[in-house]
Amino acid sequence: MQATERQLDEAIGKYYPTATIWVSRGRYTYTTSDLRATGHFTEPDERKFRRQLALELRTLNQRGYFVKVQQTTIEG
């Protein structure tokens, strides 16, 4: 039996705090499952944006969060 992505997310969430990062063109927003960290970042320069996103991923991972990145359209 193959596990679906949703089943895996639920199983991981039971044992580890998770963080989700929603990425749109030049902007990202993130939140953690325990709501201890939330934030957003906007940068029109793609190189600076990618660098900041990588730094955010690394920081959340070092804090012990299982990080999931989703491509989306963020309004506002």
mmCIF file as gemmi writes it, N, C-alpha and C atoms, coordinates in Angstrom:
data_model
loop_
_atom_site.group_PDB
_atom_site.id
_atom_site.type_symbol
_atom_site.label_atom_id
_atom_site.label_alt_id
_atom_site.label_comp_id
_atom_site.label_asym_id
_atom_site.label_entity_id
_atom_site.label_seq_id
_atom_site.pdbx_PDB_ins_code
_atom_site.Cartn_x
_atom_site.Cartn_y
_atom_site.Cartn_z
_atom_site.occupancy
_atom_site.B_iso_or_equiv
_atom_site.pdbx_formal_charge
_atom_site.auth_seq_id
_atom_site.auth_asym_id
_atom_site.pdbx_PDB_model_num
ATOM 1 N N . MET Axp A 1 ? 0.841 -1.181 0 1 0 ? 1 A 1
ATOM 2 C CA . MET Axp A 1 ? 0 0 0 1 0 ? 1 A 1
ATOM 3 C C . MET Axp A 1 ? 0.887 1.245 0 1 0 ? 1 A 1
ATOM 4 N N . GLN Axp A 2 ? 0.627 2.147 -0.919 1 0 ? 2 A 1
ATOM 5 C CA . GLN Axp A 2 ? 1.389 3.386 -0.981 1 0 ? 2 A 1
ATOM 6 C C . GLN Axp A 2 ? 0.695 4.459 -0.153 1 0 ? 2 A 1
ATOM 7 N N . ALA Axp A 3 ? 1.492 5.198 0.555 1 0 ? 3 A 1
ATOM 8 C CA . ALA Axp A 3 ? 0.95 6.294 1.358 1 0 ? 3 A 1
ATOM 9 C C . ALA Axp A 3 ? 0.82 7.538 0.488 1 0 ? 3 A 1
ATOM 10 N N . THR Axp A 4 ? -0.268 8.242 0.655 1 0 ? 4 A 1
ATOM 11 C CA . THR Axp A 4 ? -0.45 9.486 -0.085 1 0 ? 4 A 1
ATOM 12 C C . THR Axp A 4 ? 0.323 10.598 0.614 1 0 ? 4 A 1
ATOM 13 N N . GLU Axp A 5 ? 0.498 11.701 -0.092 1 0 ? 5 A 1
ATOM 14 C CA . GLU Axp A 5 ? 1.219 12.839 0.483 1 0 ? 5 A 1
ATOM 15 C C . GLU Axp A 5 ? 0.515 13.342 1.742 1 0 ? 5 A 1
ATOM 16 N N . ARG Axp A 6 ? -0.788 13.36 1.717 1 0 ? 6 A 1
ATOM 17 C CA . ARG Axp A 6 ? -1.548 13.834 2.879 1 0 ? 6 A 1
ATOM 18 C C . ARG Axp A 6 ? -1.339 12.924 4.093 1 0 ? 6 A 1
ATOM 19 N N . GLN Axp A 7 ? -1.33 11.604 3.852 1 0 ? 7 A 1
ATOM 20 C CA . GLN Axp A 7 ? -1.108 10.665 4.949 1 0 ? 7 A 1
ATOM 21 C C . GLN Axp A 7 ? 0.286 10.84 5.543 1 0 ? 7 A 1
ATOM 22 N N . LEU Axp A 8 ? 1.266 11.068 4.672 1 0 ? 8 A 1
ATOM 23 C CA . LEU Axp A 8 ? 2.626 11.297 5.158 1 0 ? 8 A 1
ATOM 24 C C . LEU Axp A 8 ? 2.709 12.575 5.975 1 0 ? 8 A 1
ATOM 25 N N . ASP Axp A 9 ? 2.064 13.643 5.487 1 0 ? 9 A 1
ATOM 26 C CA . ASP Axp A 9 ? 2.063 14.911 6.218 1 0 ? 9 A 1
ATOM 27 C C . ASP Axp A 9 ? 1.45 14.746 7.609 1 0 ? 9 A 1
ATOM 28 N N . GLU Axp A 10 ? 0.348 14.003 7.695 1 0 ? 10 A 1
ATOM 29 C CA . GLU Axp A 10 ? -0.309 13.783 8.984 1 0 ? 10 A 1
ATOM 30 C C . GLU Axp A 10 ? 0.575 12.964 9.913 1 0 ? 10 A 1
ATOM 31 N N . ALA Axp A 11 ? 1.236 11.938 9.376 1 0 ? 11 A 1
ATOM 32 C CA . ALA Axp A 11 ? 2.116 11.09 10.187 1 0 ? 11 A 1
ATOM 33 C C . ALA Axp A 11 ? 3.317 11.881 10.699 1 0 ? 11 A 1
ATOM 34 N N . ILE Axp A 12 ? 3.908 12.691 9.843 1 0 ? 12 A 1
ATOM 35 C CA . ILE Axp A 12 ? 5.053 13.507 10.25 1 0 ? 12 A 1
ATOM 36 C C . ILE Axp A 12 ? 4.621 14.522 11.304 1 0 ? 12 A 1
ATOM 37 N N . GLY Axp A 13 ? 3.448 15.129 11.101 1 0 ? 13 A 1
ATOM 38 C CA . GLY Axp A 13 ? 2.942 16.141 12.023 1 0 ? 13 A 1
ATOM 39 C C . GLY Axp A 13 ? 2.671 15.618 13.426 1 0 ? 13 A 1
ATOM 40 N N . LYS Axp A 14 ? 2.449 14.312 13.563 1 0 ? 14 A 1
ATOM 41 C CA . LYS Axp A 14 ? 2.222 13.73 14.884 1 0 ? 14 A 1
ATOM 42 C C . LYS Axp A 14 ? 3.491 13.73 15.727 1 0 ? 14 A 1
ATOM 43 N N . TYR Axp A 15 ? 4.63 13.601 15.07 1 0 ? 15 A 1
ATOM 44 C CA . TYR Axp A 15 ? 5.887 13.413 15.792 1 0 ? 15 A 1
ATOM 45 C C . TYR Axp A 15 ? 6.841 14.602 15.732 1 0 ? 15 A 1
ATOM 46 N N . TYR Axp A 16 ? 6.693 15.437 14.733 1 0 ? 16 A 1
ATOM 47 C CA . TYR Axp A 16 ? 7.61 16.564 14.545 1 0 ? 16 A 1
ATOM 48 C C . TYR Axp A 16 ? 6.821 17.849 14.34 1 0 ? 16 A 1
ATOM 49 N N . PRO Axp A 17 ? 7.328 18.966 14.843 1 0 ? 17 A 1
ATOM 50 C CA . PRO Axp A 17 ? 6.696 20.239 14.485 1 0 ? 17 A 1
ATOM 51 C C . PRO Axp A 17 ? 6.978 20.515 13.005 1 0 ? 17 A 1
ATOM 52 N N . THR Axp A 18 ? 5.999 21.021 12.307 1 0 ? 18 A 1
ATOM 53 C CA . THR Axp A 18 ? 6.161 21.269 10.877 1 0 ? 18 A 1
ATOM 54 C C . THR Axp A 18 ? 6.069 22.76 10.581 1 0 ? 18 A 1
ATOM 55 N N . ALA Axp A 19 ? 6.637 23.145 9.453 1 0 ? 19 A 1
ATOM 56 C CA . ALA Axp A 19 ? 6.549 24.519 8.964 1 0 ? 19 A 1
ATOM 57 C C . ALA Axp A 19 ? 6.17 24.449 7.493 1 0 ? 19 A 1
ATOM 58 N N . THR Axp A 20 ? 5.267 25.305 7.078 1 0 ? 20 A 1
ATOM 59 C CA . THR Axp A 20 ? 4.867 25.372 5.679 1 0 ? 20 A 1
ATOM 60 C C . THR Axp A 20 ? 5.241 26.738 5.139 1 0 ? 20 A 1
ATOM 61 N N . ILE Axp A 21 ? 5.89 26.736 3.977 1 0 ? 21 A 1
ATOM 62 C CA . ILE Axp A 21 ? 6.257 27.981 3.309 1 0 ? 21 A 1
ATOM 63 C C . ILE Axp A 21 ? 5.506 28.028 1.989 1 0 ? 21 A 1
ATOM 64 N N . TRP Axp A 22 ? 4.684 29.06 1.819 1 0 ? 22 A 1
ATOM 65 C CA . TRP Axp A 22 ? 3.962 29.263 0.568 1 0 ? 22 A 1
ATOM 66 C C . TRP Axp A 22 ? 4.744 30.273 -0.253 1 0 ? 22 A 1
ATOM 67 N N . VAL Axp A 23 ? 5.151 29.867 -1.46 1 0 ? 23 A 1
ATOM 68 C CA . VAL Axp A 23 ? 6.004 30.708 -2.292 1 0 ? 23 A 1
ATOM 69 C C . VAL Axp A 23 ? 5.229 31.185 -3.506 1 0 ? 23 A 1
ATOM 70 N N . SER Axp A 24 ? 5.301 32.47 -3.763 1 0 ? 24 A 1
ATOM 71 C CA . SER Axp A 24 ? 4.732 33.086 -4.952 1 0 ? 24 A 1
ATOM 72 C C . SER Axp A 24 ? 5.839 33.921 -5.58 1 0 ? 24 A 1
ATOM 73 N N . ARG Axp A 25 ? 5.566 34.524 -6.669 1 0 ? 25 A 1
ATOM 74 C CA . ARG Axp A 25 ? 6.571 35.298 -7.398 1 0 ? 25 A 1
ATOM 75 C C . ARG Axp A 25 ? 7.127 36.439 -6.54 1 0 ? 25 A 1
ATOM 76 N N . GLY Axp A 26 ? 8.37 36.288 -6.098 1 0 ? 26 A 1
ATOM 77 C CA . GLY Axp A 26 ? 9.025 37.331 -5.328 1 0 ? 26 A 1
ATOM 78 C C . GLY Axp A 26 ? 8.525 37.513 -3.906 1 0 ? 26 A 1
ATOM 79 N N . ARG Axp A 27 ? 7.749 36.559 -3.395 1 0 ? 27 A 1
ATOM 80 C CA . ARG Axp A 27 ? 7.202 36.687 -2.046 1 0 ? 27 A 1
ATOM 81 C C . ARG Axp A 27 ? 6.996 35.304 -1.44 1 0 ? 27 A 1
ATOM 82 N N . TYR Axp A 28 ? 7.231 35.196 -0.142 1 0 ? 28 A 1
ATOM 83 C CA . TYR Axp A 28 ? 6.862 33.971 0.552 1 0 ? 28 A 1
ATOM 84 C C . TYR Axp A 28 ? 6.272 34.311 1.907 1 0 ? 28 A 1
ATOM 85 N N . THR Axp A 29 ? 5.428 33.413 2.38 1 0 ? 29 A 1
ATOM 86 C CA . THR Axp A 29 ? 4.807 33.514 3.69 1 0 ? 29 A 1
ATOM 87 C C . THR Axp A 29 ? 4.982 32.164 4.365 1 0 ? 29 A 1
ATOM 88 N N . TYR Axp A 30 ? 5.264 32.162 5.657 1 0 ? 30 A 1
ATOM 89 C CA . TYR Axp A 30 ? 5.427 30.881 6.34 1 0 ? 30 A 1
ATOM 90 C C . TYR Axp A 30 ? 4.758 30.902 7.701 1 0 ? 30 A 1
ATOM 91 N N . THR Axp A 31 ? 4.436 29.712 8.172 1 0 ? 31 A 1
ATOM 92 C CA . THR Axp A 31 ? 3.908 29.528 9.518 1 0 ? 31 A 1
ATOM 93 C C . THR Axp A 31 ? 4.305 28.143 10 1 0 ? 31 A 1
ATOM 94 N N . THR Axp A 32 ? 4.356 27.976 11.304 1 0 ? 32 A 1
ATOM 95 C CA . THR Axp A 32 ? 4.698 26.682 11.879 1 0 ? 32 A 1
ATOM 96 C C . THR Axp A 32 ? 3.464 26.066 12.521 1 0 ? 32 A 1
ATOM 97 N N . SER Axp A 33 ? 3.485 24.747 12.67 1 0 ? 33 A 1
ATOM 98 C CA . SER Axp A 33 ? 2.325 24.047 13.223 1 0 ? 33 A 1
ATOM 99 C C . SER Axp A 33 ? 2.049 24.44 14.671 1 0 ? 33 A 1
ATOM 100 N N . ASP Axp A 34 ? 3.086 24.797 15.41 1 0 ? 34 A 1
ATOM 101 C CA . ASP Axp A 34 ? 2.883 25.204 16.801 1 0 ? 34 A 1
ATOM 102 C C . ASP Axp A 34 ? 2.661 26.713 16.941 1 0 ? 34 A 1
ATOM 103 N N . LEU Axp A 35 ? 2.622 27.422 15.817 1 0 ? 35 A 1
ATOM 104 C CA . LEU Axp A 35 ? 2.383 28.864 15.732 1 0 ? 35 A 1
ATOM 105 C C . LEU Axp A 35 ? 3.412 29.696 16.505 1 0 ? 35 A 1
ATOM 106 N N . ARG Axp A 36 ? 4.59 29.162 16.717 1 0 ? 36 A 1
ATOM 107 C CA . ARG Axp A 36 ? 5.643 29.917 17.397 1 0 ? 36 A 1
ATOM 108 C C . ARG Axp A 36 ? 6.376 30.847 16.442 1 0 ? 36 A 1
ATOM 109 N N . ALA Axp A 37 ? 6.3 30.546 15.159 1 0 ? 37 A 1
ATOM 110 C CA . ALA Axp A 37 ? 6.985 31.391 14.177 1 0 ? 37 A 1
ATOM 111 C C . ALA Axp A 37 ? 6.099 31.574 12.952 1 0 ? 37 A 1
ATOM 112 N N . THR Axp A 38 ? 5.929 32.823 12.548 1 0 ? 38 A 1
ATOM 113 C CA . THR Axp A 38 ? 5.22 33.146 11.314 1 0 ? 38 A 1
ATOM 114 C C . THR Axp A 38 ? 5.93 34.336 10.692 1 0 ? 38 A 1
ATOM 115 N N . GLY Axp A 39 ? 5.758 34.517 9.403 1 0 ? 39 A 1
ATOM 116 C CA . GLY Axp A 39 ? 6.38 35.67 8.781 1 0 ? 39 A 1
ATOM 117 C C . GLY Axp A 39 ? 6.192 35.689 7.287 1 0 ? 39 A 1
ATOM 118 N N . HIS Axp A 40 ? 6.713 36.741 6.684 1 0 ? 40 A 1
ATOM 119 C CA . HIS Axp A 40 ? 6.646 36.868 5.234 1 0 ? 40 A 1
ATOM 120 C C . HIS Axp A 40 ? 7.824 37.699 4.764 1 0 ? 40 A 1
ATOM 121 N N . PHE Axp A 41 ? 8.121 37.612 3.486 1 0 ? 41 A 1
ATOM 122 C CA . PHE Axp A 41 ? 9.243 38.337 2.905 1 0 ? 41 A 1
ATOM 123 C C . PHE Axp A 41 ? 8.913 38.633 1.455 1 0 ? 41 A 1
ATOM 124 N N . THR Axp A 42 ? 9.201 39.845 1.002 1 0 ? 42 A 1
ATOM 125 C CA . THR Axp A 42 ? 8.982 40.252 -0.387 1 0 ? 42 A 1
ATOM 126 C C . THR Axp A 42 ? 10.266 40.868 -0.923 1 0 ? 42 A 1
ATOM 127 N N . GLU Axp A 43 ? 10.681 40.426 -2.106 1 0 ? 43 A 1
ATOM 128 C CA . GLU Axp A 43 ? 11.898 40.946 -2.727 1 0 ? 43 A 1
ATOM 129 C C . GLU Axp A 43 ? 11.786 40.794 -4.244 1 0 ? 43 A 1
ATOM 130 N N . PRO Axp A 44 ? 11.821 41.902 -4.995 1 0 ? 44 A 1
ATOM 131 C CA . PRO Axp A 44 ? 11.709 41.812 -6.457 1 0 ? 44 A 1
ATOM 132 C C . PRO Axp A 44 ? 12.954 41.221 -7.13 1 0 ? 44 A 1
ATOM 133 N N . ASP Axp A 45 ? 14.13 41.367 -6.513 1 0 ? 45 A 1
ATOM 134 C CA . ASP Axp A 45 ? 15.362 40.821 -7.084 1 0 ? 45 A 1
ATOM 135 C C . ASP Axp A 45 ? 15.397 39.306 -6.832 1 0 ? 45 A 1
ATOM 136 N N . GLU Axp A 46 ? 15.384 38.512 -7.902 1 0 ? 46 A 1
ATOM 137 C CA . GLU Axp A 46 ? 15.262 37.058 -7.76 1 0 ? 46 A 1
ATOM 138 C C . GLU Axp A 46 ? 16.435 36.429 -7.006 1 0 ? 46 A 1
ATOM 139 N N . ARG Axp A 47 ? 17.636 36.917 -7.24 1 0 ? 47 A 1
ATOM 140 C CA . ARG Axp A 47 ? 18.811 36.354 -6.564 1 0 ? 47 A 1
ATOM 141 C C . ARG Axp A 47 ? 18.733 36.579 -5.05 1 0 ? 47 A 1
ATOM 142 N N . LYS Axp A 48 ? 18.367 37.782 -4.645 1 0 ? 48 A 1
ATOM 143 C CA . LYS Axp A 48 ? 18.23 38.085 -3.217 1 0 ? 48 A 1
ATOM 144 C C . LYS Axp A 48 ? 17.08 37.288 -2.601 1 0 ? 48 A 1
ATOM 145 N N . PHE Axp A 49 ? 16.003 37.138 -3.38 1 0 ? 49 A 1
ATOM 146 C CA . PHE Axp A 49 ? 14.844 36.388 -2.9 1 0 ? 49 A 1
ATOM 147 C C . PHE Axp A 49 ? 15.218 34.929 -2.634 1 0 ? 49 A 1
ATOM 148 N N . ARG Axp A 50 ? 15.893 34.303 -3.599 1 0 ? 50 A 1
ATOM 149 C CA . ARG Axp A 50 ? 16.291 32.899 -3.429 1 0 ? 50 A 1
ATOM 150 C C . ARG Axp A 50 ? 17.232 32.719 -2.237 1 0 ? 50 A 1
ATOM 151 N N . ARG Axp A 51 ? 18.132 33.662 -2.06 1 0 ? 51 A 1
ATOM 152 C CA . ARG Axp A 51 ? 19.069 33.59 -0.937 1 0 ? 51 A 1
ATOM 153 C C . ARG Axp A 51 ? 18.328 33.672 0.399 1 0 ? 51 A 1
ATOM 154 N N . GLN Axp A 52 ? 17.378 34.587 0.498 1 0 ? 52 A 1
ATOM 155 C CA . GLN Axp A 52 ? 16.608 34.732 1.734 1 0 ? 52 A 1
ATOM 156 C C . GLN Axp A 52 ? 15.734 33.509 1.992 1 0 ? 52 A 1
ATOM 157 N N . LEU Axp A 53 ? 15.132 32.963 0.934 1 0 ? 53 A 1
ATOM 158 C CA . LEU Axp A 53 ? 14.299 31.769 1.081 1 0 ? 53 A 1
ATOM 159 C C . LEU Axp A 53 ? 15.143 30.589 1.564 1 0 ? 53 A 1
ATOM 160 N N . ALA Axp A 54 ? 16.325 30.415 0.997 1 0 ? 54 A 1
ATOM 161 C CA . ALA Axp A 54 ? 17.219 29.337 1.43 1 0 ? 54 A 1
ATOM 162 C C . ALA Axp A 54 ? 17.624 29.517 2.894 1 0 ? 54 A 1
ATOM 163 N N . LEU Axp A 55 ? 17.878 30.749 3.285 1 0 ? 55 A 1
ATOM 164 C CA . LEU Axp A 55 ? 18.233 31.035 4.676 1 0 ? 55 A 1
ATOM 165 C C . LEU Axp A 55 ? 17.072 30.704 5.616 1 0 ? 55 A 1
ATOM 166 N N . GLU Axp A 56 ? 15.86 31.053 5.2 1 0 ? 56 A 1
ATOM 167 C CA . GLU Axp A 56 ? 14.672 30.754 6.013 1 0 ? 56 A 1
ATOM 168 C C . GLU Axp A 56 ? 14.485 29.246 6.16 1 0 ? 56 A 1
ATOM 169 N N . LEU Axp A 57 ? 14.646 28.505 5.063 1 0 ? 57 A 1
ATOM 170 C CA . LEU Axp A 57 ? 14.536 27.043 5.105 1 0 ? 57 A 1
ATOM 171 C C . LEU Axp A 57 ? 15.547 26.454 6.09 1 0 ? 57 A 1
ATOM 172 N N . ARG Axp A 58 ? 16.768 26.909 5.985 1 0 ? 58 A 1
ATOM 173 C CA . ARG Axp A 58 ? 17.836 26.392 6.847 1 0 ? 58 A 1
ATOM 174 C C . ARG Axp A 58 ? 17.564 26.723 8.315 1 0 ? 58 A 1
ATOM 175 N N . THR Axp A 59 ? 17.127 27.936 8.574 1 0 ? 59 A 1
ATOM 176 C CA . THR Axp A 59 ? 16.852 28.357 9.947 1 0 ? 59 A 1
ATOM 177 C C . THR Axp A 59 ? 15.733 27.529 10.573 1 0 ? 59 A 1
ATOM 178 N N . LEU Axp A 60 ? 14.638 27.354 9.834 1 0 ? 60 A 1
ATOM 179 C CA . LEU Axp A 60 ? 13.524 26.562 10.357 1 0 ? 60 A 1
ATOM 180 C C . LEU Axp A 60 ? 13.948 25.115 10.578 1 0 ? 60 A 1
ATOM 181 N N . ASN Axp A 61 ? 14.742 24.579 9.658 1 0 ? 61 A 1
ATOM 182 C CA . ASN Axp A 61 ? 15.216 23.207 9.788 1 0 ? 61 A 1
ATOM 183 C C . ASN Axp A 61 ? 16.118 23.058 11.008 1 0 ? 61 A 1
ATOM 184 N N . GLN Axp A 62 ? 16.977 24.013 11.243 1 0 ? 62 A 1
ATOM 185 C CA . GLN Axp A 62 ? 17.864 23.956 12.406 1 0 ? 62 A 1
ATOM 186 C C . GLN Axp A 62 ? 17.097 24.072 13.721 1 0 ? 62 A 1
ATOM 187 N N . ARG Axp A 63 ? 15.947 24.722 13.675 1 0 ? 63 A 1
ATOM 188 C CA . ARG Axp A 63 ? 15.103 24.831 14.875 1 0 ? 63 A 1
ATOM 189 C C . ARG Axp A 63 ? 14.304 23.553 15.118 1 0 ? 63 A 1
ATOM 190 N N . GLY Axp A 64 ? 14.432 22.569 14.214 1 0 ? 64 A 1
ATOM 191 C CA . GLY Axp A 64 ? 13.776 21.284 14.406 1 0 ? 64 A 1
ATOM 192 C C . GLY Axp A 64 ? 12.464 21.111 13.676 1 0 ? 64 A 1
ATOM 193 N N . TYR Axp A 65 ? 12.153 22 12.744 1 0 ? 65 A 1
ATOM 194 C CA . TYR Axp A 65 ? 10.909 21.893 11.992 1 0 ? 65 A 1
ATOM 195 C C . TYR Axp A 65 ? 11.107 21.074 10.723 1 0 ? 65 A 1
ATOM 196 N N . PHE Axp A 66 ? 10.127 20.25 10.4 1 0 ? 66 A 1
ATOM 197 C CA . PHE Axp A 66 ? 10.076 19.578 9.117 1 0 ? 66 A 1
ATOM 198 C C . PHE Axp A 66 ? 9.439 20.59 8.166 1 0 ? 66 A 1
ATOM 199 N N . VAL Axp A 67 ? 10.173 21.027 7.147 1 0 ? 67 A 1
ATOM 200 C CA . VAL Axp A 67 ? 9.732 22.138 6.3 1 0 ? 67 A 1
ATOM 201 C C . VAL Axp A 67 ? 9.14 21.63 4.99 1 0 ? 67 A 1
ATOM 202 N N . LYS Axp A 68 ? 7.973 22.159 4.648 1 0 ? 68 A 1
ATOM 203 C CA . LYS Axp A 68 ? 7.307 21.837 3.385 1 0 ? 68 A 1
ATOM 204 C C . LYS Axp A 68 ? 7.133 23.143 2.608 1 0 ? 68 A 1
ATOM 205 N N . VAL Axp A 69 ? 7.538 23.135 1.342 1 0 ? 69 A 1
ATOM 206 C CA . VAL Axp A 69 ? 7.426 24.324 0.495 1 0 ? 69 A 1
ATOM 207 C C . VAL Axp A 69 ? 6.343 24.072 -0.543 1 0 ? 69 A 1
ATOM 208 N N . GLN Axp A 70 ? 5.425 25.032 -0.681 1 0 ? 70 A 1
ATOM 209 C CA . GLN Axp A 70 ? 4.341 24.915 -1.657 1 0 ? 70 A 1
ATOM 210 C C . GLN Axp A 70 ? 4.331 26.136 -2.562 1 0 ? 70 A 1
ATOM 211 N N . GLN Axp A 71 ? 4.2 25.888 -3.861 1 0 ? 71 A 1
ATOM 212 C CA . GLN Axp A 71 ? 4.057 26.975 -4.838 1 0 ? 71 A 1
ATOM 213 C C . GLN Axp A 71 ? 2.594 27.41 -4.818 1 0 ? 71 A 1
ATOM 214 N N . THR Axp A 72 ? 2.352 28.702 -4.755 1 0 ? 72 A 1
ATOM 215 C CA . THR Axp A 72 ? 0.977 29.193 -4.688 1 0 ? 72 A 1
ATOM 216 C C . THR Axp A 72 ? 0.902 30.617 -5.209 1 0 ? 72 A 1
ATOM 217 N N . THR Axp A 73 ? -0.301 31.138 -5.27 1 0 ? 73 A 1
ATOM 218 C CA . THR Axp A 73 ? -0.495 32.547 -5.612 1 0 ? 73 A 1
ATOM 219 C C . THR Axp A 73 ? -0.914 33.242 -4.333 1 0 ? 73 A 1
ATOM 220 N N . ILE Axp A 74 ? -0.106 34.171 -3.886 1 0 ? 74 A 1
ATOM 221 C CA . ILE Axp A 74 ? -0.401 34.907 -2.658 1 0 ? 74 A 1
ATOM 222 C C . ILE Axp A 74 ? -0.886 36.292 -3.059 1 0 ? 74 A 1
ATOM 223 N N . GLU Axp A 75 ? -2.064 36.638 -2.61 1 0 ? 75 A 1
ATOM 224 C CA . GLU Axp A 75 ? -2.612 37.958 -2.939 1 0 ? 75 A 1
ATOM 225 C C . GLU Axp A 75 ? -2.297 38.932 -1.816 1 0 ? 75 A 1
ATOM 226 N N . GLY Axp A 76 ? -2.129 40.188 -2.2 1 0 ? 76 A 1
ATOM 227 C CA . GLY Axp A 76 ? -1.954 41.217 -1.203 1 0 ? 76 A 1
ATOM 228 C C . GLY Axp A 76 ? -0.534 41.616 -1.081 1 0 ? 76 A 1
